[in-house]
Amino acid sequence: MYQAPLRPPSYLQPRLKAVPTSSSTAHAALATATPPQLSRSSSPNRQTPSTHPNTPFDTSDKATAALIRRVLCPHAHGSTDPRPTEELLPPLTSRNDIDLQLYAIIAIVVKEFVYSWYGKITPDQGFVEEVVGLVAHCTRALEGRLRAIDLENVIFDELPELVENHINAYRIGHESSYRTPLFTDPRVIYHTLYPHPALSPIPDPALPSTITEQSEHEAKYRQLLIQGVLAVLLPTEDLENACLRTLVADVIGEMILGNSLGGKACECWFVWEGITKTANAVKALLEPKTSGNEIKIDTRNRLEKFGLLSNEGGGVTKQQTRRSLSSEILWRILQYGYLTFVTARFIILGLVAASSRPPRVTSTWNIAKTTESSPINKSSEPPRPLRPTLTFKIFSFVSSLLDLPIRMPWLSGSLSLLQYRIVTGPLKLGATNGTIDQFLHNLLHSLLSPSCLPPTLLALRTTLFPLNTLAAAPVPPSASQYPVIKRTCALSLLALLPPALGARFFNTGDEEVQIREVEVVLDVFGDGYLNRHLGYAVLELVVVRLVPEMGEKGVRELMEGRLG
């Protein structure tokens, strides 16, 4: 029987608007048909990949749909039911390709965290169907709220501001410990500048009680956060079901947020490895693609090829060197000329297109009534005025991360002056709804296309759940391995820079000095406890923007407003 080779990831394939047709769906179900009991009992075996061609992680849409049918629709898996998954399950969003990846994650979570204990009690699927319906209701409500917020402002202005504050607080805490005669713990300085109730008291290895107390505060904070979100998004009949509400809160708060933000996701080695993988992926996109079938051309003449002409005299070598130098200069001029032409063409066409677009709409941070199940009193906060795109914090964040005011104060000052003149100059090209502002706004908006979300969800699934199962907890590296991980990350970042640019920026051509300078920049993510401050700050920002009611009322008030 012919076995199809592994498909590339879904972002290399044409975007799927709908789940495959009935015939392909039935073929997928039959091709991957296994007894329902094996989806739970065979998970230890799947953690050890073999050399069989079908064993590697298949991320195709057909295999993903088969996984969803096997876990969430066991009555349709292996049967002759021709209906696709979007007819068997309630929609999560308005796009089928996003629903496919979200349901795959939900299926893995249900299989690993619900079936592990619920399947031992009863084979009934009613409870799982109720959980799926509850999640679908929440995701549809979140999608409606997501359309009402300014994503460009949140991602490119508010999130970089949080990271910039983290960088500045880290450097203040660590610099002050060297400049004062009395030693002060950098964690104490950082926590004093940016306190967080979930991360108090500061854990001290000398006092084990502080570690336990801080962990308890963090767990209670996650529960309060999830309970507040559920109090706004859930329908009244589901909100009154305390058992269902507690189960969803435990799965999201402890198994997802607890294992990510409260676990390895904020550790320094995990952050550095993530940066390394991202840099390697970017480098792979920038490097020219080779197929391995390139033909090597021999530039020697016949006399040199058959050894009848010697190069010992040196005259031919000098002539060849002169020709190679001239050829290199010519190709360098052509390369930079073509790059300049493409860049100028991109900017000119973008400015022309931006000048004809409608002005940006003033966004309100108050969400209108998106669902009938959210009878929360709306706030009377006035609309927040739009900021010029050039004043977003993404630019100052890059400057702070690279430490430009210290390394190159002339460049930092020149860029700041240029930014000020473009925004407030006579022509106001960079002011709100100006030509440059419209150009940058459309450029950032194109980066947030919904078509980028399915590949992102797929990458998240393959990272968190390799082989479509809960991976065994990896042994975290020891403290002695941290310098190696950080050095590897620094090398991957330096590989993205041209050697001339790196030598100019670091004011030296010594590679070891450049590596040490990059490691100093990476040190801002070198403390897992401080990284959790940043992680929870980002989580709070996302929650408040999606559920602004939580910024106005507490969890008890929200519950009383819904249940009375």
C-alpha positions, 0 to 999 in steps of 0.5 A: 500500500502506498504511503504518502510522504510527510507533508510540510507544515501548513504555512507552506501549503495553500490556506485552507478555508474549509475542512477537506471534503467528505470523501477526504475526511472519511479517508482520513478517518479510515486511514488513521482509524484506531480503537478509542482506548488506544488514544490514552493507553498508547501515549507512553509509546508515542513519546519514543519515536521510531524510524518508521516513516509514519511515526514522525509528527504529522501536522497536516490538516488531514491528520489534525482533523483525524485527531479531533474526530478521534478525541472529541467525536469518538462516535464519528471516528472510524464510522461512515459519517461523512460530515466534516468536523465543522459540522460535528463541533460548534465553531470557535471563530469565524475561520475554519483554518483557525478552528482546526488548530484550536480544536487540535489543542483542545483535543490534546488537553482533553485527552491528557487532562480530562480523559486521564481521570474522567475516562476511568469513571464513565465512558459518557461523552456528555461532560466533554461535549459540555466543556467543548461548548463552553470553550466555544462560547468563550472563544466566540465572545473573545473574537468579538471583543478582539475586533473592537480593540486596536491590535497595532497599539497593543502589540507595538506600543503597550507590550514593548513598553512593558518590556522596556520597563523590565529592561530598565528596572533590571539594569537599575537593580543590578547597577546599583548593587555595584555602585553602593558600598552596601550590597542590595539584592537586585530582586528587592530593588526590582520588586520595589520598582514594579511590585506584584501581589502574586510574586510577593514575598520575594523567595529566599532560599535561606527561608523556605517558608517564603518560597512556599508562601509566594507559590501559594500567592501565585496560584491564588492569583491565577485562579482569581484571574481566570474566575474573573474572565469566566464571570464575564464571558460565560453564559449564566447557566454555565456560570451557575455550574460551580463544578464546571467553572472550577474544572475549567479554571483549574485546567487553564490556571494550573495546567496551562498558565501554571506550567507556562508562566509559572514554570519553564516559560519564564526561566532564563534558559528557556527564553534564550533557547527561544531566541536562538530558535527564532534567530535560526529561523530568520537566518534560514529565511534570509539565506539563499535556498540551495537544492543540492543539484548546483553545477560547479563551473571550472574556470580554469583554461585547458592548459591549467586543467591538464597541468601544462601551465604553472602558476609559480611565476606569480604574474598570472596570479596578480592579473587574476587577483586584479580581475577578481577585485574588479569583478567583486567591486562591480558585483557589489555596486550592482547588488547595492544598486538593486537593493536601493532600487527595490527599497525606494520602489517599496517606500514610494509605492507604499506612500502612494497607496497610503495617501489614498487610504481612509483615515484611521478610526478612533478606537475606544477601550470600552467594548460594546455589548458583544454577547447577551450573556455579559450584562456588565455596566459599561464604563463612561471612559472617553475614547482614547486619542490615536497616537502617531505610529512613529511615537509607538514604544517599539522604537524606544524599546529597540533603543533601550535593548541595544543600549543606543544612548550609551553606545552611540549617543549621537545616533540615538539623538539624531534619530530622536530629533528626526522623529520629532521633526517628522511628527511635529514639522511643518508638513506633519508627515508623521502625525496622526493620519499623515502620509508616513503614519498611514504607511507605517500603520498599513505596514504593521496591519499587514503583519497582523493578518489572520492568515498568520494565526494558524501557523502560529497555533501549529508552532505552539502545538508542536512545541507544547505537545510534541507527537500530539501528546503531553511531553515528558517534563524535560530535565532543566539544565543546570546552572553550569550550562547557562553560560553555554546556552547564553553563548549559543544565543549570542552567536545566533544573533551575531550571525544575523548581522553583517560583519562590517555592521557588527564591527561598527556597532560594537566598535571592534572586530574581535568576535569574543568581544562582540559575543560578550557584549551581546551576552550583556544584552541577554542578561536582562532575561537572566532571572526567572523570578524577574521574568515572571513579573514581565510575564504576568504584566503581559498577561494582565494587559491582554486580559484587561484589553479583552475584558475591560470590566476586570479593570473596573470591578473585582471578581466578587463584584463581577460574580454578584453582578451576574448571579445576584 
